[in-house]
Amino acid sequence: MRKNSGLTPISYCFDSEDKLPRILKHAAYLREMDRKFQSRLPLALRGLCSIANIRQNLLVLICQSQLEASKVRMHSRQILQIIQQDFKITAQKLKIIIQQK
């Protein structure tokens, strides 16, 4: 149940007893993946982006600004190679989101 904005209403998390623990487990997984991911990025990219989600063939990264996103996009092929080789994740596409302030 997603709205057009891509955000899930908080009420969705409490619809059943198993949803919130699954969401928290996934968030912990993404946090740990991002920690490892940051250490494998080239120095010029570290801290410019964070893993927001991993879905099927898609790696979703979040950046603070359009400038940071542009730098990350220039290295998208290298980023996907890192994810595929170091993490054995079959992501084929990269989506970059600019964090709204």
C-alpha positions as CSV (number, residue, x, y, z in Angstrom):
1,M,0.0,0.0,0.0
2,R,2.1,2.9,-1.3
3,K,1.0,6.4,-2.2
4,N,2.3,8.1,-5.3
5,S,5.0,9.8,-3.3
6,G,6.7,6.4,-2.7
7,L,6.2,6.7,1.0
8,T,4.4,4.1,3.0
9,P,1.8,5.4,5.6
10,I,2.9,4.6,9.2
11,S,-0.5,2.9,9.8
12,Y,0.7,0.2,7.3
13,C,3.4,-0.8,9.7
14,F,0.9,-1.6,12.4
15,D,-1.7,-3.5,10.3
16,S,-0.4,-6.9,11.6
17,E,1.9,-8.1,14.3
18,D,4.6,-9.3,11.9
19,K,5.1,-6.2,9.7
20,L,6.9,-3.9,12.2
21,P,9.6,-6.5,13.2
22,R,10.2,-7.3,9.5
23,I,10.6,-3.6,8.7
24,L,13.0,-3.1,11.6
25,K,15.0,-6.1,10.5
26,H,15.2,-4.8,7.0
27,A,16.3,-1.4,8.3
28,A,19.0,-3.0,10.4
29,Y,20.2,-5.0,7.3
30,L,20.3,-1.9,5.2
31,R,22.2,0.0,7.9
32,E,24.8,-2.7,8.1
33,M,25.1,-3.0,4.3
34,D,25.6,0.7,4.0
35,R,28.4,0.6,6.6
36,K,30.2,-2.0,4.6
37,F,29.4,-0.3,1.3
38,Q,30.9,3.0,2.5
39,S,34.2,1.2,3.2
40,R,34.4,-0.2,-0.3
41,L,33.6,3.0,-2.1
42,P,36.4,5.1,-3.7
43,L,37.5,7.8,-1.3
44,A,36.0,10.5,-3.5
45,L,32.5,9.0,-3.1
46,R,32.5,8.0,0.6
47,G,29.8,9.8,2.5
48,L,28.2,11.3,-0.6
49,C,25.5,8.6,-0.7
50,S,23.8,6.0,1.4
51,I,21.9,2.8,0.7
52,A,18.2,3.6,1.0
53,N,16.9,0.3,-0.3
54,I,17.8,-2.8,-2.3
55,R,14.9,-4.3,-4.3
56,Q,15.2,-7.1,-6.8
57,N,17.4,-5.7,-9.5
58,L,17.5,-2.1,-8.1
59,L,19.9,-0.4,-5.8
60,V,18.4,2.8,-4.3
61,L,20.9,5.4,-3.1
62,I,20.1,8.7,-1.3
63,C,22.2,11.8,-1.7
64,Q,22.0,15.2,0.1
65,S,22.2,17.3,-3.0
66,Q,22.0,17.3,-6.8
67,L,25.8,17.9,-6.9
68,E,26.5,14.8,-4.9
69,A,24.1,12.8,-7.0
70,S,25.8,13.9,-10.2
71,K,29.2,12.7,-8.8
72,V,27.6,9.4,-7.8
73,R,26.0,9.0,-11.2
74,M,29.3,9.3,-12.9
75,H,30.5,6.2,-11.0
76,S,27.3,4.2,-11.3
77,R,28.9,1.4,-13.2
78,Q,31.6,1.1,-10.6
79,I,29.1,1.2,-7.8
80,L,27.0,-1.6,-9.3
81,Q,30.2,-3.7,-9.7
82,I,31.0,-3.3,-6.0
83,I,27.4,-4.3,-5.1
84,Q,27.5,-7.3,-7.4
85,Q,31.0,-8.6,-6.7
86,D,31.5,-7.7,-3.0
87,F,28.0,-8.2,-1.8
88,K,26.7,-10.8,-4.3
89,I,23.6,-8.7,-4.9
90,T,22.2,-8.9,-8.4
91,A,21.3,-5.2,-8.8
92,Q,21.4,-4.2,-12.4
93,K,20.0,-0.6,-12.0
94,L,20.9,2.3,-9.8
95,K,18.3,4.9,-8.7
96,I,19.5,8.0,-6.9
97,I,17.1,10.0,-4.7
98,I,17.8,13.5,-3.5
99,Q,16.9,13.9,0.2
100,Q,14.3,16.6,0.7
101,K,15.2,19.1,3.4
